[in-house]
Amino acid sequence: MNFDLTLQQLQSEGNFRTLPVDTTPGTVDLSGNDYLGLGADVSLREKFFSIRPVSSLAMTSAASRLLAGNQAVYSDFENLLAKSYGHGRAALTFNSGYHANTGLVSSLADKSTLIVADRLVHASIIDGIRLSGADFVRFPHNDFTRLEEIMKGRAQKYPRVLIIAESVYSMDGDRSDIPALVAAKKHHPDAMLYIDEAHAVGVLGPGGLGLVAAERLVSEVDILVGTLGKALASMGAFSITTPAVRDFLINKARSFIFSTALPPAQLQWSTFMWLTALEADSHRSSLAALSRTLADIIPGGAPSHIRPFIVGTAKGAVELSLLLADNGFKVLPIRTPTVPPGTERLRFSLSADIKPESLSPLKKLLADAIQTGK
């Protein structure tokens, strides 16, 4: 592979990526995933360290979960997660959302499985599908009529079917129809429903448990995946499933088996933040109000804490991002292959601690950009 040539091509296409610098003080950050604003709340850190002195925190696990000590820290957190969701569910933590999706999908499916996934599921899910070796078909985004047709026409040829979708999509901010997904699963006696709630946990549902909980369908979803590194302001991810599937994953999910476990201190912080987020209804209300404000600025679709502004070219997205940066807004460009060619965009992502009035200049800036063709 000619690295220089590849890099030159990326630069000519406007798809060359560099690591962003720290946000300039006073800039409104609309690119992060700290949806509830908990990560920016210094008082929470102070409270945590008053409860957990630094000397009591183990900063490394030093081994995989199957070998590591301090197992009570992990089990206590997983028991808290399981209790939060109820319905006889069990929880298992992973080092990241990527670890969770690649490990879960590749262990739950094999060459005798049919995977039916929404076209816009995350890259980590796609990688898990590839690792599984399963037959794979995508249905058009949120097209549940097509999903039903696939289930009726193809599912019976396989001993197991795995239906995969996200509850809130990371690049568009729109939602799945969870009842429709549950209905589609019932076309096959051994179908499993897998819902990634990375961008819904903390934000939606009772106590921020996500869209599946909001629909009261936790017992109907076989695998629910949540993340701790977004609205929960920590690190890692988790699955909510049955005790039997949890035991299966401990024995079969390679990303779990062969990764050094998260530091015990991280699990203690996650426990603290989970309990905080369960009580953060005022933050969720503020975020919902901000979502309505942003929907007025960028019309189209229902209000959401994630909102795309489609530009259509990589270079145009980069130029608009730079223009907004010059005017005090950090909104980074999203380009191919993260999104399909022709849908390059800016992804506006809200945090509950943003002041509504700080968004006001965006309307004119975006309108002017449309007029000038940027």
C-alpha positions, -999 to 999 in steps of 0.1 A, spaced: 0 0 0 13 35 -9 5 54 23 15 88 8 -7 83 -22 -37 73 0 -32 103 22 -30 126 -8 -62 112 -22 -80 117 12 -68 153 12 -80 160 -24 -114 145 -15 -117 166 17 -117 133 38 -83 137 54 -88 136 92 -67 151 120 -72 150 157 -90 181 168 -74 205 193 -90 214 226 -120 236 224 -112 274 228 -126 288 260 -160 304 254 -167 281 224 -201 264 224 -193 227 220 -219 210 198 -198 179 189 -196 160 221 -218 133 236 -220 146 272 -258 148 267 -268 155 303 -238 178 310 -227 155 338 -191 152 325 -186 190 327 -200 192 363 -170 196 386 -191 193 417 -199 157 408 -162 149 408 -157 166 441 -186 147 456 -173 114 443 -138 119 457 -153 129 491 -170 95 492 -141 76 476 -107 89 487 -80 85 461 -61 61 483 -90 37 482 -92 35 444 -76 7 424 -65 24 391 -59 -9 372 -74 -43 371 -41 -57 357 -58 -86 340 -88 -97 320 -121 -100 339 -118 -138 342 -84 -134 359 -87 -100 377 -92 -94 414 -117 -69 429 -146 -89 413 -171 -74 438 -167 -40 422 -178 -53 388 -206 -76 401 -220 -48 423 -223 -25 393 -238 -52 371 -263 -61 398 -273 -24 399 -278 -23 362 -298 -55 362 -320 -42 391 -326 -9 372 -340 -28 342 -358 -55 361 -377 -83 343 -352 -109 355 -324 -94 334 -287 -97 339 -259 -73 330 -224 -76 317 -199 -48 313 -175 -43 283 -146 -19 279 -163 2 252 -193 2 229 -171 -11 202 -160 -40 224 -196 -47 233 -210 -48 197 -181 -67 181 -181 -92 209 -218 -97 213 -227 -100 176 -198 -123 167 -206 -147 195 -244 -147 192 -244 -154 155 -226 -180 133 -227 -193 98 -261 -209 104 -276 -175 115 -294 -149 94 -287 -113 106 -312 -87 95 -300 -52 104 -310 -16 97 -289 -1 70 -276 27 93 -264 6 123 -230 15 137 -197 4 122 -189 -17 154 -221 -37 147 -210 -42 111 -176 -54 122 -193 -79 146 -214 -92 118 -183 -97 96 -166 -116 124 -196 -138 129 -196 -152 93 -234 -151 94 -255 -144 63 -265 -108 64 -292 -86 49 -299 -49 55 -333 -33 54 -337 3 44 -334 27 74 -365 24 96 -384 6 69 -403 -18 90 -425 -30 62 -394 -42 44 -381 -58 76 -414 -78 78 -410 -89 42 -375 -102 49 -386 -120 80 -416 -136 61 -395 -145 30 -361 -156 44 -362 -162 81 -377 -196 80 -346 -210 61 -324 -204 92 -324 -220 126 -317 -186 142 -323 -150 132 -308 -119 148 -326 -86 142 -304 -56 149 -312 -19 152 -304 12 172 -330 30 193 -315 65 185 -293 68 155 -259 85 161 -257 105 129 -293 114 122 -308 115 157 -340 98 147 -356 69 165 -365 33 158 -400 20 162 -394 -5 190 -429 -21 189 -425 -27 152 -392 -44 158 -407 -66 185 -435 -75 161 -411 -85 134 -392 -108 158 -423 -128 163 -422 -141 127 -395 -166 138 -396 -188 169 -358 -185 175 -354 -149 165 -335 -125 188 -339 -88 189 -307 -67 195 -311 -30 202 -281 -6 206 -292 22 230 -259 40 231 -275 74 223 -306 69 243 -294 57 277 -294 86 301 -315 107 278 -348 89 273 -372 67 293 -378 64 330 -346 73 349 -329 76 315 -330 38 309 -336 43 272 -362 41 245 -369 4 251 -378 11 287 -399 41 276 -419 17 255 -421 -8 284 -406 -35 262 -375 -45 281 -387 -81 285 -392 -84 247 -357 -72 237 -332 -101 239 -300 -79 239 -300 -43 249 -267 -25 247 -259 7 265 -229 29 268 -213 46 298 -191 71 279 -218 94 266 -247 107 288 -233 87 317 -200 106 316 -178 76 323 -163 48 302 -173 14 290 -205 -2 279 -229 -29 290 -254 -55 278 -288 -63 294 -300 -98 286 -310 -130 303 -288 -148 329 -282 -177 304 -271 -154 276 -248 -135 301 -231 -168 310 -228 -176 273 -211 -143 266 -187 -148 294 -176 -180 277 -178 -169 241 -174 -131 236 -138 -127 226 -137 -90 232 -147 -97 268 -125 -127 274 -93 -113 260 -94 -77 271 -79 -63 303 -108 -53 325 -117 -17 331 -100 -3 363 -120 -9 394 -120 28 400 -138 33 367 -165 9 378 -169 28 411 -172 61 391 -197 44 367 -218 33 397 -218 68 411 -228 83 377 -255 57 371 -272 66 404 -268 103 395 -283 98 361 -313 79 374 -323 111 393 -314 136 365 -349 143 353 -342 181 354 -312 176 330 -334 155 307 -360 182 307 -334 209 298 -320 187 270 -355 181 256 -361 219 256 -328 225 238 -337 198 213 -369 218 204 -349 250 201 -324 233 177 -353 219 157 -365 254 151 -330 264 138 -325 233 117 -360 221 105 -369 186 96 -380 156 116 -389 154 153 -368 172 179 -337 153 190 -305 159 210 -287 149 178 -294 168 146 -277 167 112 -272 196 89 -266 179 55 -240 197 33 -235 170 6 -198 172 1 -168 166 23 -151 198 14 -183 218 20 -187 202 54 -152 211 64 -156 247 52 -188 251 71 -173 236 103 -144 262 100 -169 290 95 -188 281 126 -156 277 146 -147 313 137 -180 323 152 -177 304 184 -193 270 177 -175 237 176 -194 214 152 -171 189 135 -177 176 99 -189 140 94 -177 125 62 -175 93 42 -172 65 53 -190 74 85 -220 85 64 -228 76 28 -213 97 0 -235 127 -8 -248 130 28 -217 146 44 -228 168 72 -223 187 104 -236 167 134 -250 190 160 -250 173 194 -266 189 225 -257 190 261 -281 199 289 -257 225 303 -258 247 271 -277 279 275 -306 282 250 -297 318 240 -262 307 230 -277 289 200 -294 320 186 -266 330 162 -267 296 145 -299 303 125 -284 333 106 -250 316 102 -265 285 86 -289 305 65 -260 326 52 -240 295 45 -268 280 24 -271 313 4 -233 314 -3 -232 277 -11 -209 267 18 
